[in-house]
Amino acid sequence: QVQLVESGGGLVQAGGSLRLSCAASGSIFSINDMGWYRQAPGNQRELVATITRGGSTNYADSVKGRFTISRDNAKNTVYLQMNSLKPEDTAVYYCNADIGTNYRRHYWGQGTQVTVSS
């Protein structure tokens, strides 16, 4: 019933930029925290950035100063602006949102591949 649809992934050179977006749709009463996570081959999924409904943000140390998370509550959308990309940023990036419908739970997007070449 609730879906998170991601876009914006792709292949870029080191030092380049990408902007990811994730739009939530369905029978949504409220969206609380939203975030981005990533999973590189052989690794566990890790936090990249989170943002509260009011706009407070937190970032993994590895992306601080390079990535910016933002959201548009009117569009039920969260964004991740990624600048100064490094090869170690290569991963599948997943959108996450804490959404209230009949119940409140976290939902995951399908993931979008980000590949950064040297």
Rosetta silent file (secondary structure, phi, psi, omega in degrees, C-alpha in Angstrom):
SEQUENCE: QVQLVESGGGLVQAGGSLRLSCAASGSIFSINDMGWYRQAPGNQRELVATITRGGSTNYADSVKGRFTISRDNAKNTVYLQMNSLKPEDTAVYYCNADIGTNYRRHYWGQGTQVTVSS
SCORE:     score description
SCORE:     0.000 S_00000001
   1 L     0.000  -43.193  175.643    0.000    0.000    0.000 S_00000001
   2 L  -100.368  133.488  178.260    2.870    2.363    0.836 S_00000001
   3 E  -130.542  145.533  170.719    5.727    2.608   -1.624 S_00000001
   4 E  -114.022  119.471 -176.613    9.024    4.473   -1.682 S_00000001
   5 E  -110.996  119.001 -176.582   10.204    5.186   -5.210 S_00000001
   6 E  -101.453  154.596  174.685   13.855    6.164   -5.648 S_00000001
   7 E  -155.707  163.617  173.147   15.627    7.823   -8.541 S_00000001
   8 L   108.231   -7.891  178.323   18.893    9.548   -9.366 S_00000001
   9 L   -70.319  167.424  179.550   21.479    6.795   -9.077 S_00000001
  10 E   165.257 -165.473 -179.257   24.079    6.188  -11.723 S_00000001
  11 E  -107.852  127.745  178.499   27.740    6.134  -12.671 S_00000001
  12 E  -137.677  159.120  173.719   29.954    9.139  -11.974 S_00000001
  13 E   -78.757  153.178  173.453   33.638    9.979  -11.855 S_00000001
  14 L   -53.918  136.558 -176.327   35.371   10.585   -8.546 S_00000001
  15 L    91.272   -9.710 -179.336   34.773   14.173   -7.490 S_00000001
  16 L   -83.762 -174.415 -175.745   31.434   14.313   -9.250 S_00000001
  17 L  -133.001  151.496  171.062   27.931   14.759   -7.900 S_00000001
  18 E  -141.174  152.369  175.172   24.605   12.964   -7.869 S_00000001
  19 E  -124.156  115.342  177.296   21.229   13.864   -6.428 S_00000001
  20 E   -93.677  146.710  174.179   19.022   11.040   -5.188 S_00000001
  21 E  -133.789  154.360 -179.902   15.324   11.429   -4.558 S_00000001
  22 E  -146.882  117.943 -178.472   12.752    9.212   -2.889 S_00000001
  23 E  -110.219  128.760  177.114    9.017    9.847   -2.998 S_00000001
  24 E   -92.618  139.473  178.041    6.569    8.115   -0.685 S_00000001
  25 E  -141.290  160.673 -179.926    3.080    7.307   -1.901 S_00000001
  26 L   123.854 -162.656 -179.142    0.026    5.466   -0.637 S_00000001
  27 L   -83.093   80.581 -173.012   -2.350    5.780    2.289 S_00000001
  28 L  -104.468  123.116  173.513   -0.064    7.957    4.381 S_00000001
  29 L   -88.789  -41.019 -179.074   -1.226    9.680    7.517 S_00000001
  30 E  -156.157  152.268  171.503    2.170   10.969    8.576 S_00000001
  31 E  -124.491  123.134 -179.159    5.856   10.691    7.774 S_00000001
  32 E   -98.262 -118.606 -179.911    8.284   11.127   10.620 S_00000001
  33 E   -65.981  145.687  172.469   12.015   10.474   10.262 S_00000001
  34 E  -129.696  158.037 -178.565   13.371    9.772    6.799 S_00000001
  35 E  -164.794  172.040  174.907   16.819    8.648    5.821 S_00000001
  36 E  -122.781  137.026  176.269   19.281    7.169    3.401 S_00000001
  37 E  -128.316  162.492  178.145   21.283    3.999    3.931 S_00000001
  38 E  -143.246  155.868 -179.843   23.763    2.210    1.726 S_00000001
  39 E  -140.216  114.496  176.588   25.150   -1.265    1.281 S_00000001
  40 L   -90.082  158.082 -179.925   28.399   -2.020   -0.505 S_00000001
  41 L   -54.563  129.576  179.524   29.259   -5.534   -1.743 S_00000001
  42 L    80.965   -3.797 -178.331   30.174   -7.770    1.178 S_00000001
  43 L  -110.105  162.974  172.429   29.137   -5.164    3.740 S_00000001
  44 L   -82.845  159.509  177.729   26.122   -4.664    5.952 S_00000001
  45 L   -65.998  134.431 -176.995   23.694   -1.847    5.333 S_00000001
  46 E  -128.277  153.233  177.135   24.883    1.351    7.010 S_00000001
  47 E   -67.862  135.775  171.209   23.412    4.719    7.863 S_00000001
  48 E  -105.385  -55.411 -177.991   24.252    7.591    5.532 S_00000001
  49 E  -161.105  150.228  174.605   21.986   10.391    6.740 S_00000001
  50 E  -132.656  158.556  178.106   18.685   10.973    8.500 S_00000001
  51 E  -146.245  133.566  177.407   16.317   13.908    8.747 S_00000001
  52 L   -80.853  170.836  179.036   13.411   14.548   11.084 S_00000001
  53 L   -61.046  -30.859  178.422   10.074   15.960   10.017 S_00000001
  54 L   -84.755   -6.000  174.839   11.225   19.325   11.336 S_00000001
  55 L   103.805    4.404  175.962   14.477   19.242    9.391 S_00000001
  56 L   -73.180  136.484 -172.648   17.081   18.193   11.958 S_00000001
  57 E  -121.441  154.583  171.619   19.810   16.146   10.290 S_00000001
  58 E  -139.971  144.815 -176.583   22.446   13.583   11.182 S_00000001
  59 E  -132.363  148.057  167.360   25.213   12.211    8.981 S_00000001
  60 L   -63.673  145.729 -179.300   27.668    9.374    9.000 S_00000001
  61 L   -56.530  -33.287 -175.377   31.185   10.658    9.638 S_00000001
  62 L   -68.683  -17.288 -177.001   32.276    9.372    6.245 S_00000001
  63 L  -117.718   -3.161 -179.171   29.918   11.710    4.363 S_00000001
  64 L   -58.678  134.443 -179.361   29.886   14.823    6.555 S_00000001
  65 L    85.840  -11.570 -179.194   30.648   17.932    4.549 S_00000001
  66 L  -115.410  -36.344 -178.278   29.999   16.159    1.247 S_00000001
  67 E  -107.277  148.550  175.948   26.398   14.938    1.399 S_00000001
  68 E  -133.610  123.461  175.741   23.275   16.923    2.235 S_00000001
  69 E   -98.467  141.290  178.113   19.931   15.381    3.119 S_00000001
  70 E  -148.353  169.931  179.358   16.750   17.408    2.719 S_00000001
  71 E  -149.079  154.960  174.977   13.019   16.838    2.443 S_00000001
  72 E  -122.107  101.109 -174.745    9.886   18.362    0.996 S_00000001
  73 H   -65.058  -31.973  178.990    7.034   17.446    3.299 S_00000001
  74 H   -65.792  -28.014 -179.802    4.396   18.670    0.848 S_00000001
  75 H  -102.457    1.893 -176.706    5.720   16.181   -1.717 S_00000001
  76 L    51.365   44.131 -172.877    6.485   13.368    0.761 S_00000001
  77 E  -128.388  140.026  173.780    9.964   13.323   -0.721 S_00000001
  78 E  -118.785  144.763 -177.150   13.475   13.056    0.699 S_00000001
  79 E  -123.277  156.275  171.394   16.618   13.983   -1.206 S_00000001
  80 E  -136.180  106.753  174.439   20.303   13.234   -0.906 S_00000001
  81 E   -86.805  120.046 -176.442   22.698   15.621   -2.615 S_00000001
  82 E  -114.935  114.263  178.654   26.044   13.873   -2.963 S_00000001
  83 L  -115.335  163.804  178.425   29.084   15.979   -3.815 S_00000001
  84 L    49.568   48.100 -175.138   32.796   15.195   -4.004 S_00000001
  85 L   -64.880  144.129  179.867   31.992   11.539   -4.529 S_00000001
  86 L  -118.845  156.028  177.057   34.668    8.949   -3.797 S_00000001
  87 H   -55.099  -33.324  179.334   35.037    5.364   -5.021 S_00000001
  88 H   -70.285   -8.116  173.008   34.279    4.175   -1.489 S_00000001
  89 H   -79.891   -8.967  179.919   30.825    5.746   -1.828 S_00000001
  90 L   -60.154  124.485 -177.084   29.965    3.033   -4.351 S_00000001
  91 E  -177.632  170.177  165.759   26.987    1.114   -2.997 S_00000001
  92 E   -87.657  126.611 -178.083   23.300    0.473   -3.356 S_00000001
  93 E  -101.942  131.026 -176.741   21.526    3.359   -1.671 S_00000001
  94 E  -117.675  133.932  172.661   18.223    2.725    0.086 S_00000001
  95 E   -84.704  143.572  176.882   15.574    5.194    1.143 S_00000001
  96 E  -136.273  142.792  178.702   13.887    4.672    4.501 S_00000001
  97 E  -146.681  137.913  174.997   10.882    6.379    6.044 S_00000001
  98 E   -90.658  106.358 -169.063    8.975    6.070    9.312 S_00000001
  99 E  -120.876  134.790  174.320    5.392    6.221    8.067 S_00000001
 100 E   -99.240  124.751  170.745    2.080    6.163    9.871 S_00000001
 101 L  -121.845 -118.663  166.854   -0.903    4.511    8.179 S_00000001
 102 L   -68.863  -29.971  174.791   -3.195    2.280   10.262 S_00000001
 103 L  -127.025  174.656  176.446    0.049    1.506   12.069 S_00000001
 104 E  -115.816  126.065 -179.466    3.440    3.178   12.238 S_00000001
 105 E  -156.945  167.482  175.506    6.434    1.391   10.774 S_00000001
 106 E   -87.543  140.417  175.170    9.545    1.848    8.692 S_00000001
 107 E  -119.531  151.214  179.472    9.411    1.312    4.939 S_00000001
 108 E  -118.497  143.225  168.954   12.299    0.729    2.554 S_00000001
 109 L   -76.944  175.180 -176.233   12.803    1.698   -1.040 S_00000001
 110 L   -79.562  -14.660 -178.147   14.006   -0.820   -3.603 S_00000001
 111 L    94.825  143.825  176.421   17.518    0.614   -3.708 S_00000001
 112 E  -134.377  135.189 -174.844   19.380    2.508   -6.396 S_00000001
 113 E   -79.320  130.102  171.322   22.938    1.797   -7.524 S_00000001
 114 E  -118.863  121.925  179.805   25.573    4.496   -7.167 S_00000001
 115 E  -123.473  125.728 -179.290   28.930    3.733   -8.757 S_00000001
 116 E  -115.765  118.577 -178.066   31.906    6.087   -8.464 S_00000001
 117 E   -96.380  151.507  179.701   34.870    5.386  -10.718 S_00000001
 118 L   -77.813    0.000    0.000   38.469    6.459  -10.106 S_00000001
